[in-house]
Amino acid sequence: MGQPRRNQISLEATPYYHLVSRCVRRQFLCGKDSLTGQDYSHRREWIKARLAHLVDVFAIDLCAYAVLSNHYHLVVRVNESDARALKPREVVQRWLRIFRGPAWMHEFVSVGESATPHPAMRLMIEGYRSRLMSISWFMRCLNEPIARRANHEDGVTGHFWQGRYRSQALADEGALLAAMTYVDLNPLRAGMVDRPEAGRDCSAVQRFKQAATGTDKASGPVIMPFSGTDLGMAAGELPGEKFEYLELLDWTGRHMTKPGAPVIAAEMPPIAERLGLAARGLVEFVTGQTRYRQAVLGDAARLPGLARQLGRRYVRGYRSAAGLFLKTSDNLNASPG
């Protein structure tokens, strides 16, 4: 049985989440169907364009993304501080960029900066402010228009997406980096490309282009930059240097295209080592050799406390999560049984 969202998403526990949404019956509704020969690849552009629009409206930052033939992955950060800093008029203006809205919203915006909302209106605006930092509303505003547009194109009705989206809380810098690497290497893992920089419809190709041009501007949704330090998560930024992350993508991608490559630990990029990731555990995670389906990904030592913050008695997958981190994996290997 699925867990309610309140037991999967808690900003007190972490603002970072890995999100996955799949097409119904996992059919190739965003790519080329090998059985029918029908090509739906143009729908990936729909998803990317909608994603770019929503990132500009919501107080949700995009860390990584990948759009594949029958599903997509996102790694996001809920930017609560930015949402709290918005003035009432700015909240309403942002909401009207997505929905038509009631008449009072348009009247409130048209009055100008001098408008002061009355108490009842202020309560409603605070409700919309909460929506602007809600992952559930973000995913609803992303998936529903795509489903309607695809059904209209196909001349059908019914579900386009396979149930609700899946979310995974990312507890620390190591988990965030591992999830981003997993997402950015999706095209390589699916056999669509032969190297990370050749990917399409993912944030990895944007980061490689940014590094090549020396600018943070690139086509596609706006993605979060790296902070230059390993404390980026605490500061609301991505941990490490952007070139270190590209090195990590290249290193992990080589093990994906050449399974069983020797001397993994000796070749491990420094950023992953500094954040406490275990070399073999990271490779197994990104290549899909080990499945991580638990609701929280992070250092196993922190999972019990995070479970309590999420309103759960425990988090499944302690041993598999421990294998991703150096200290806890060593402890597991050292313990009998």
C-alpha positions in Angstrom: 0.0 0.0 0.0 1.3 3.4 -0.9 2.3 5.9 1.8 0.4 9.2 2.1 2.4 12.2 0.9 2.8 13.6 4.4 4.9 10.5 5.2 7.1 10.9 2.1 7.6 14.7 1.9 8.7 16.8 4.8 10.5 20.1 4.4 11.7 19.7 8.0 13.5 16.5 7.1 14.9 17.7 3.7 14.0 20.1 0.9 15.6 17.7 -1.8 13.6 15.0 -3.5 13.9 12.5 -6.4 10.7 12.3 -8.4 9.6 9.7 -11.0 6.5 9.7 -13.2 5.8 6.9 -15.7 3.4 6.6 -18.6 0.5 4.2 -18.3 1.5 0.5 -18.8 5.0 1.8 -19.4 4.3 2.2 -23.1 6.5 4.3 -25.3 4.2 7.3 -25.2 7.1 9.8 -25.2 9.3 8.0 -27.7 9.2 5.7 -30.7 7.1 2.6 -30.3 9.0 -0.3 -31.9 5.8 -2.4 -32.3 3.7 0.2 -34.1 6.4 2.4 -35.5 4.6 5.5 -34.1 7.0 8.2 -33.0 6.0 10.2 -30.0 9.4 11.8 -29.3 8.1 15.3 -29.8 6.3 14.9 -26.5 9.6 15.1 -24.7 9.8 18.7 -25.8 6.3 19.3 -24.3 7.5 18.0 -21.0 10.7 20.1 -21.1 8.9 23.3 -22.1 6.3 22.8 -19.4 9.0 22.0 -16.8 10.9 25.2 -17.8 7.7 27.3 -17.3 6.9 25.7 -13.9 10.4 26.1 -12.5 10.1 29.8 -13.3 6.7 30.1 -11.5 7.0 27.7 -8.5 9.4 28.1 -5.6 11.0 24.8 -6.6 14.5 24.6 -8.1 15.6 21.9 -10.5 18.8 20.0 -9.7 18.6 17.4 -12.5 16.1 15.9 -15.0 15.9 13.3 -17.7 13.0 12.7 -20.0 12.9 9.2 -21.5 10.6 7.2 -23.8 8.0 6.1 -21.1 9.0 8.1 -18.0 10.9 11.0 -16.6 13.0 11.7 -13.5 13.5 15.0 -11.6 15.7 15.9 -8.7 14.2 19.1 -7.1 14.7 21.4 -4.1 11.8 23.1 -2.5 12.9 26.8 -2.0 10.8 27.7 1.1 12.8 30.8 1.8 12.0 32.3 -1.6 8.4 31.4 -1.3 8.1 33.1 2.1 9.8 36.2 0.7 7.2 36.8 -2.0 4.9 39.7 -1.5 1.1 39.0 -1.7 0.8 40.5 -5.1 3.8 38.5 -6.4 2.1 35.3 -5.2 -1.1 36.1 -7.1 0.9 37.1 -10.2 2.7 33.8 -10.2 -0.5 31.8 -9.8 -2.1 33.6 -12.6 0.7 32.5 -14.9 -0.6 28.9 -14.5 -4.3 29.2 -13.9 -7.0 31.6 -15.0 -7.9 32.4 -11.4 -11.0 34.0 -9.9 -12.0 37.6 -10.5 -10.7 38.9 -7.2 -7.1 37.9 -8.2 -7.2 39.9 -11.4 -8.6 42.9 -9.6 -6.0 42.7 -6.8 -3.2 42.6 -9.4 -4.6 45.4 -11.5 -4.8 47.8 -8.5 -1.0 47.9 -8.3 1.6 47.9 -5.6 -0.5 50.0 -3.2 -3.1 47.3 -2.9 -3.5 45.9 0.6 -5.5 42.6 0.9 -8.1 42.4 3.5 -7.8 39.6 6.1 -9.9 37.0 4.3 -8.0 37.6 1.0 -4.7 37.4 2.9 -5.6 33.9 4.2 -6.4 32.7 0.6 -3.1 34.2 -0.7 -1.2 32.3 2.0 -2.9 29.1 0.8 -1.6 29.9 -2.8 1.9 30.6 -1.3 1.9 27.1 0.2 0.9 25.7 -3.2 3.9 27.4 -4.9 6.2 25.4 -2.7 4.2 22.1 -2.9 5.7 19.2 -4.9 2.3 17.7 -5.3 0.9 20.9 -7.0 4.1 21.2 -9.1 3.7 17.6 -10.4 0.0 18.1 -10.9 0.6 21.2 -13.0 3.3 19.3 -15.0 1.4 16.1 -15.6 -2.2 17.1 -16.2 -1.6 19.4 -19.2 0.7 16.9 -20.9 -1.9 14.1 -20.4 -4.7 16.3 -21.9 -2.5 17.3 -24.8 -1.4 13.7 -25.6 -4.9 12.3 -25.3 -6.2 15.0 -27.6 -3.5 14.2 -30.1 -4.3 10.5 -30.0 -8.1 11.1 -30.0 -8.5 9.0 -26.8 -9.6 9.5 -23.2 -8.3 8.0 -19.9 -5.1 7.8 -18.1 -1.8 8.9 -19.6 0.4 8.6 -16.5 0.6 5.4 -14.5 -0.9 6.5 -11.1 0.7 9.1 -8.9 4.3 10.1 -9.1 6.9 8.4 -6.9 9.0 10.5 -4.5 12.2 9.7 -2.7 13.6 12.0 0.0 17.3 12.8 -0.3 18.7 13.1 3.2 22.3 14.4 2.7 24.8 15.7 0.1 25.9 12.2 -0.8 22.4 11.0 -1.5 21.7 14.2 -3.5 24.8 13.7 -5.6 24.1 10.0 -6.2 20.5 10.7 -7.2 21.6 13.4 -9.7 24.1 11.1 -11.2 21.5 8.4 -11.5 19.1 10.7 -13.3 21.7 12.4 -15.6 23.0 9.0 -16.8 19.5 7.6 -17.6 20.0 8.0 -21.4 23.3 6.1 -21.2 21.8 3.4 -19.0 18.9 3.0 -21.4 21.3 2.5 -24.3 20.2 5.6 -26.1 23.7 7.1 -26.2 27.3 5.9 -25.7 28.7 8.6 -23.5 27.2 11.1 -20.9 27.7 14.3 -22.9 25.8 12.8 -25.9 22.6 12.5 -23.9 19.4 14.2 -25.0 16.5 15.7 -23.0 18.5 15.6 -19.7 20.3 18.1 -17.5 23.7 16.4 -18.1 23.9 17.7 -21.7 23.0 21.2 -20.4 25.9 21.1 -17.9 28.4 19.9 -20.5 27.4 22.7 -22.8 27.6 25.2 -20.1 31.2 24.0 -19.3 32.1 24.1 -22.9 30.8 27.7 -23.5 31.9 29.0 -20.1 28.4 30.3 -19.3 25.5 29.2 -17.1 23.1 29.8 -20.0 21.8 26.9 -22.0 18.7 25.8 -23.8 16.2 24.0 -21.6 14.8 24.4 -18.1 16.9 26.4 -15.6 19.0 24.1 -13.4 20.7 24.9 -10.1 24.4 25.7 -10.3 27.1 24.2 -8.1 28.2 26.1 -5.0 31.9 25.4 -5.3 32.0 23.9 -1.7 30.8 20.6 -0.2 28.4 22.5 2.1 26.1 23.5 -0.8 23.1 21.6 0.5 23.1 23.6 3.8 23.4 26.8 1.9 20.6 25.9 -0.6 23.1 25.1 -3.4 24.5 22.0 -5.1 27.6 20.6 -3.3 31.0 20.7 -5.1 32.4 22.2 -8.3 30.6 21.8 -11.6 33.7 20.3 -13.3 34.0 17.7 -10.5 30.4 16.7 -11.1 31.1 16.3 -14.8 34.2 14.2 -13.9 31.9 12.0 -11.8 29.4 11.6 -14.7 32.3 10.5 -16.9 33.8 8.1 -14.4 30.5 6.5 -13.6 29.5 6.4 -17.3 32.7 4.4 -18.1 31.8 1.7 -15.6 28.3 1.6 -17.1 29.6 1.0 -20.6 32.4 -1.3 -19.4 30.9 -3.4 -16.6 33.4 -4.8 -14.2 36.0 -2.2 -14.9 39.0 -2.8 -12.4 40.4 -0.5 -9.7 37.1 1.3 -9.1 38.2 2.9 -5.8 41.5 4.2 -7.1 39.8 6.1 -9.9 37.0 7.5 -7.9 36.5 11.3 -8.3 37.4 13.3 -5.2 33.9 14.9 -4.8 32.2 11.5 -4.3 34.9 10.4 -1.9 34.7 13.6 0.2 30.9 13.2 0.5 31.4 9.7 1.9 30.1 7.7 -1.1 31.4 4.1 -1.5 32.8 3.5 -5.0 31.3 0.1 -5.7 28.0 1.1 -4.0 27.8 4.2 -6.2 28.4 2.3 -9.4 25.9 -0.4 -8.5 23.3 2.3 -7.7 23.8 4.4 -10.8 24.0 1.4 -13.2 20.9 -0.1 -11.6 22.6 -3.3 -10.3 21.1 -2.5 -6.9 17.5 -1.2 -6.6 16.9 1.6 -4.2 13.1 1.8 -3.8 12.9 3.1 -0.3 11.2 6.5 0.3 14.4 8.0 1.8 17.9 7.8 0.4 20.8 8.8 2.6 23.4 7.6 5.1 21.9 4.7 7.0 22.9 6.3 10.3 20.5 9.1 9.7 17.5 7.1 8.5 15.8 6.4 11.9 15.7 10.1 12.7 14.4 11.0 9.3 11.7 8.3 9.6 10.4 10.1 12.7 10.4 13.4 10.9 8.4 11.9 8.1 5.9 10.5 10.6 6.9 6.9 10.0 8.1 4.2 12.4 10.9 3.1 10.1 12.4 3.3 6.6 12.8 0.2 4.6 16.0 -0.5 2.8 18.6 0.1 5.5 21.2 -2.3 4.2 20.9 -1.3 0.6 21.2 2.4 1.6 24.2 1.6 3.8 26.0 0.0 0.8 26.0 3.4 -0.9 28.0 5.1 1.8 31.6 4.4 2.8 31.4 4.3 6.6 28.2 2.3 7.0 29.1 -0.1 4.2 32.5 -0.8 6.0 30.6 -1.4 9.2 28.2 -3.8 7.6 31.1 -5.7 6.0 32.9 -5.9 9.3 30.0 -7.1 11.3 29.3 -10.9 11.5 26.2 -12.2 9.8 
